[in-house]
């Protein structure tokens, strides 16, 4: 049995499907009731309460651990999940970490994630660390404004990073969950190209066949929107990166292709699969 947390999200959903197609038994974990593929066991749990995950881990050999932003807030104890997995007999954990653990190690949220990484390394379980940069799916934030007003807004419109397709993260995670050859690996996951927010809007507009007006937000405007969903420290960390990515954050990593045998998907591929959200 393989347990997938965040199973209804942009990574967890394709990961669950990939594992099913590979013939694995899967337990899908989400905070709320959800529809999952046929044959998949679903468990409702809130990772902010690690004990709620205990039932899902019964009989599990491997765990994909995706921590939401609120687990980096003061008082959260995500390392308790690592302890629980080890106590329940889980043999392998694939942790969705962050590129910033290596490139911005002093940021508050990066320090918190490093603590989870360190706990996993010391747990006695097999482990793999996945460290993606920015996600192509962050463009979903524009879906409503594109549909209603034909506009997209973001800060630092002409500063790009090599955003990664969540489908590639899912495919890498699936390989790492089922193949022990990846044990002890740290993979940095990026897309194949540096692309700016303005260029992303242009790709979406081309797929729609209609123009999109791009509006550049100030940093303060962007942060005000972000803190509705994530802690202020995480918002600041993210804004620091997208305002002035350093050379390591601009590097195109070979790790996606190294693990799954094909080049990472460009942003246009993600748009082609998700264009209906913008119509």
C-alpha positions as CSV (number, residue, x, y, z in Angstrom):
1,X,0.0,0.0,0.0
2,X,1.2,3.5,-0.9
3,X,-0.3,6.5,0.9
4,X,-0.6,9.8,-1.0
5,X,-1.2,12.9,1.0
6,X,-2.6,15.9,-0.8
7,X,-4.2,13.4,-3.1
8,X,-6.8,15.7,-4.6
9,X,-4.3,18.5,-5.6
10,X,-2.3,19.3,-8.7
11,X,0.4,16.8,-7.8
12,X,-1.5,14.2,-5.7
13,X,-4.2,13.6,-8.3
14,X,-1.9,12.6,-11.2
15,X,0.3,10.8,-8.8
16,X,-2.5,8.7,-7.5
17,X,-3.6,7.9,-11.1
18,X,0.0,7.0,-12.1
19,X,0.3,4.6,-9.1
20,X,-3.0,2.9,-9.9
21,X,-1.9,2.5,-13.5
22,X,1.3,0.9,-12.3
23,X,-0.8,-1.7,-10.4
24,X,-0.1,-0.3,-6.9
25,X,-2.6,-0.3,-4.1
26,X,-3.2,3.3,-3.0
27,X,-4.7,5.1,-0.1
28,X,-5.5,8.7,-1.0
29,X,-5.5,11.2,1.8
30,X,-7.2,14.6,1.7
31,X,-8.7,17.0,4.3
32,X,-12.2,16.7,2.9
33,X,-14.3,14.1,1.2
34,X,-13.2,13.5,-2.4
35,X,-13.8,11.4,-5.5
36,X,-10.8,9.1,-6.2
37,X,-10.1,6.5,-8.9
38,X,-11.8,3.1,-8.8
39,X,-10.0,0.8,-6.4
40,X,-8.4,3.6,-4.4
41,X,-9.0,3.7,-0.6
42,X,-9.8,7.3,0.6
43,X,-9.1,8.5,4.1
44,X,-10.0,12.0,5.4
45,X,-7.2,13.4,7.6
46,X,-5.8,16.8,8.6
47,X,-2.0,16.8,8.6
48,X,-2.1,19.6,11.2
49,X,-3.3,16.8,13.5
50,X,-0.7,14.1,12.7
51,X,-2.6,11.5,14.7
52,X,-5.5,11.7,12.2
53,X,-3.2,10.1,9.7
54,X,-2.7,6.9,11.7
55,X,-5.5,5.0,10.1
56,X,-4.3,5.8,6.6
57,X,-0.8,4.5,7.4
58,X,-2.0,1.0,8.6
59,X,-0.3,-1.5,6.3
60,X,1.5,1.2,4.2
61,X,4.9,0.5,2.7
62,X,5.5,4.0,1.4
63,X,4.2,7.5,1.9
64,X,4.2,10.6,-0.3
65,X,4.3,13.5,2.1
66,X,3.1,16.9,0.9
67,X,2.9,19.5,3.7
68,X,0.6,22.5,3.2
69,X,1.7,26.0,4.0
70,X,0.0,26.1,7.4
71,X,2.3,23.4,8.6
72,X,5.1,25.9,8.5
73,X,3.4,28.2,10.9
74,X,4.4,28.7,14.6
75,X,3.4,25.8,16.8
76,X,3.0,23.3,13.9
77,X,4.9,20.0,14.4
78,X,5.2,18.3,10.9
79,X,8.1,16.2,12.2
80,X,5.4,14.3,14.2
81,X,4.2,12.9,10.9
82,X,7.7,11.4,10.3
83,X,7.7,9.8,13.8
84,X,4.2,8.4,13.2
85,X,5.1,6.9,9.8
86,X,8.2,5.2,11.3
87,X,6.1,3.9,14.2
88,X,3.5,2.5,11.9
89,X,6.1,0.5,9.9
90,X,6.3,2.7,6.8
91,X,9.5,1.8,5.0
92,X,9.9,4.7,2.5
93,X,8.9,8.3,2.5
94,X,9.1,10.6,-0.5
95,X,8.9,14.2,0.8
96,X,7.9,17.1,-1.3
97,X,10.3,19.7,-0.1
98,X,11.4,23.0,-1.7
99,X,14.2,24.2,-3.9
100,X,14.6,27.1,-1.4
101,X,15.9,24.7,1.3
102,X,19.2,24.8,-0.7
103,X,19.0,28.1,-2.5
104,X,17.6,30.2,0.4
105,X,18.3,28.2,3.5
106,X,17.8,31.0,6.0
107,X,14.1,31.8,5.1
108,X,11.7,31.0,7.9
109,X,9.7,28.5,5.9
110,X,12.9,26.9,4.5
111,X,14.3,26.4,8.0
112,X,11.0,24.7,8.9
113,X,11.2,22.4,5.9
114,X,14.9,21.7,6.5
115,X,13.8,20.4,10.0
116,X,11.4,18.0,8.3
117,X,14.1,16.8,5.9
118,X,16.5,16.3,8.8
119,X,13.9,14.3,10.8
120,X,13.3,12.1,7.8
121,X,17.0,11.5,7.2
122,X,17.3,10.4,10.9
123,X,14.1,8.3,10.9
124,X,15.6,5.0,9.8
125,X,13.2,4.8,6.9
126,X,14.3,5.0,3.2
127,X,13.7,8.5,1.9
128,X,13.8,10.7,-1.2
129,X,13.7,14.5,-1.2
130,X,12.0,16.3,-4.1
131,X,12.9,20.0,-4.3
132,X,10.8,21.7,-7.0
133,X,11.0,25.4,-7.8
134,X,7.9,27.4,-8.9
135,X,4.9,25.5,-10.2
136,X,3.3,26.0,-13.6
137,X,-0.1,25.5,-11.9
138,X,0.4,28.7,-10.0
139,X,-1.1,30.2,-13.1
140,X,-4.5,28.9,-12.0
141,X,-4.6,32.0,-9.8
142,X,-5.4,33.9,-13.0
143,X,-8.3,31.7,-14.1
144,X,-11.2,33.8,-12.8
145,X,-9.7,37.1,-14.0
146,X,-8.9,35.7,-17.4
147,X,-12.5,34.3,-17.8
148,X,-14.3,37.4,-16.6
149,X,-12.0,40.3,-17.6
150,X,-9.4,39.0,-19.9
151,X,-6.6,40.1,-17.5
152,X,-3.8,38.5,-15.6
153,X,-1.9,40.2,-12.7
154,X,1.4,39.3,-11.1
155,X,4.4,41.0,-9.6
156,X,7.8,41.2,-11.4
157,X,6.3,40.6,-14.8
158,X,9.5,40.3,-16.7
159,X,11.5,38.2,-14.2
160,X,11.3,34.5,-15.0
161,X,12.1,31.1,-13.4
162,X,12.0,27.6,-14.9
163,X,8.5,26.6,-13.6
164,X,7.8,22.9,-13.3
165,X,4.7,21.1,-14.4
166,X,3.0,19.3,-11.5
167,X,2.6,16.3,-13.8
168,X,6.4,15.9,-13.9
169,X,6.6,16.1,-10.1
170,X,3.9,13.4,-9.9
171,X,5.7,11.2,-12.4
172,X,9.0,11.6,-10.5
173,X,7.3,10.9,-7.2
174,X,5.7,7.7,-8.5
175,X,9.1,6.4,-9.7
176,X,10.6,7.2,-6.3
177,X,7.8,5.5,-4.4
178,X,8.1,2.2,-6.2
179,X,11.8,1.9,-7.0
180,X,14.3,1.6,-4.1
181,X,17.1,2.6,-6.4
182,X,16.1,6.2,-5.7
183,X,16.5,5.8,-1.9
184,X,18.7,8.6,-0.4
185,X,18.4,10.8,-3.5
186,X,17.7,14.6,-3.5
187,X,16.2,15.7,-6.8
188,X,15.8,19.3,-7.9
189,X,12.8,19.6,-10.2
190,X,12.4,22.4,-12.7
191,X,10.9,23.0,-16.1
192,X,12.9,23.1,-19.4
193,X,12.9,26.9,-19.8
194,X,12.9,30.2,-17.9
195,X,9.6,31.9,-18.5
196,X,8.3,35.2,-17.1
197,X,4.8,35.9,-15.8
198,X,4.1,38.1,-18.8
199,X,5.2,35.3,-21.2
200,X,3.0,32.8,-19.3
201,X,0.0,35.1,-19.9
202,X,1.0,35.3,-23.6
203,X,1.0,31.4,-23.8
204,X,-2.4,31.2,-22.2
205,X,-3.7,33.9,-24.6
206,X,-2.4,32.0,-27.6
207,X,-4.1,28.8,-26.4
208,X,-7.4,30.7,-25.9
209,X,-7.1,32.5,-29.2
210,X,-7.9,35.8,-27.5
211,X,-5.8,38.5,-25.9
212,X,-5.0,38.8,-22.2
213,X,-4.0,42.2,-20.6
214,X,-1.2,41.8,-18.2
215,X,-1.1,44.0,-15.1
216,X,2.1,44.1,-13.0
217,X,1.4,44.2,-9.3
218,X,3.5,45.9,-6.7
219,X,5.2,43.7,-4.1
220,X,2.8,44.9,-1.5
221,X,-0.2,44.2,-3.6
222,X,1.1,40.7,-4.3
223,X,1.8,40.0,-0.7
224,X,-1.6,41.2,0.4
225,X,-3.2,38.5,-1.9
226,X,-0.8,35.7,-0.9
227,X,-1.3,36.0,2.8
228,X,-4.9,35.0,2.4
229,X,-3.6,31.5,1.7
230,X,-0.1,31.2,3.2
231,X,1.8,32.6,6.2
232,X,3.4,36.0,5.7
233,X,6.9,34.5,6.1
234,X,6.3,32.1,3.2
235,X,4.8,34.9,1.1
236,X,8.0,36.9,1.7
237,X,10.2,34.0,0.9
238,X,8.4,33.4,-2.4
239,X,8.4,37.1,-3.4
240,X,12.1,37.3,-2.6
241,X,12.8,34.5,-5.1
242,X,10.5,35.7,-7.9
243,X,11.8,39.3,-7.6
244,X,15.5,38.3,-8.0
245,X,16.1,34.6,-8.6
246,X,19.8,33.7,-8.0
247,X,21.8,31.6,-10.5
248,X,20.8,28.3,-8.8
249,X,17.2,29.2,-9.1
250,X,17.6,29.9,-12.8
251,X,19.4,26.7,-13.5
252,X,17.6,24.1,-15.6
253,X,17.9,20.8,-13.6
254,X,18.5,17.5,-15.4
255,X,16.8,15.6,-12.6
256,X,13.3,15.2,-14.1
257,X,14.8,13.6,-17.2
258,X,17.2,11.6,-15.1
259,X,14.4,9.9,-13.2
260,X,11.6,9.5,-15.8
261,X,13.5,9.4,-19.0
262,X,12.0,12.3,-20.8
263,X,12.6,16.1,-20.7
264,X,10.4,18.2,-18.4
265,X,7.2,19.5,-20.0
266,X,7.2,23.2,-21.1
267,X,4.7,25.6,-19.7
268,X,2.7,25.4,-23.0
269,X,2.0,21.7,-22.4
270,X,0.5,22.5,-19.0
271,X,-1.6,25.2,-20.6
272,X,-2.9,22.9,-23.3
273,X,-4.1,20.4,-20.7
274,X,-5.7,23.0,-18.5
275,X,-6.9,25.7,-21.0
276,X,-10.6,25.0,-20.1
277,X,-10.0,26.6,-16.7
278,X,-9.4,29.9,-18.5
279,X,-12.4,29.9,-20.9
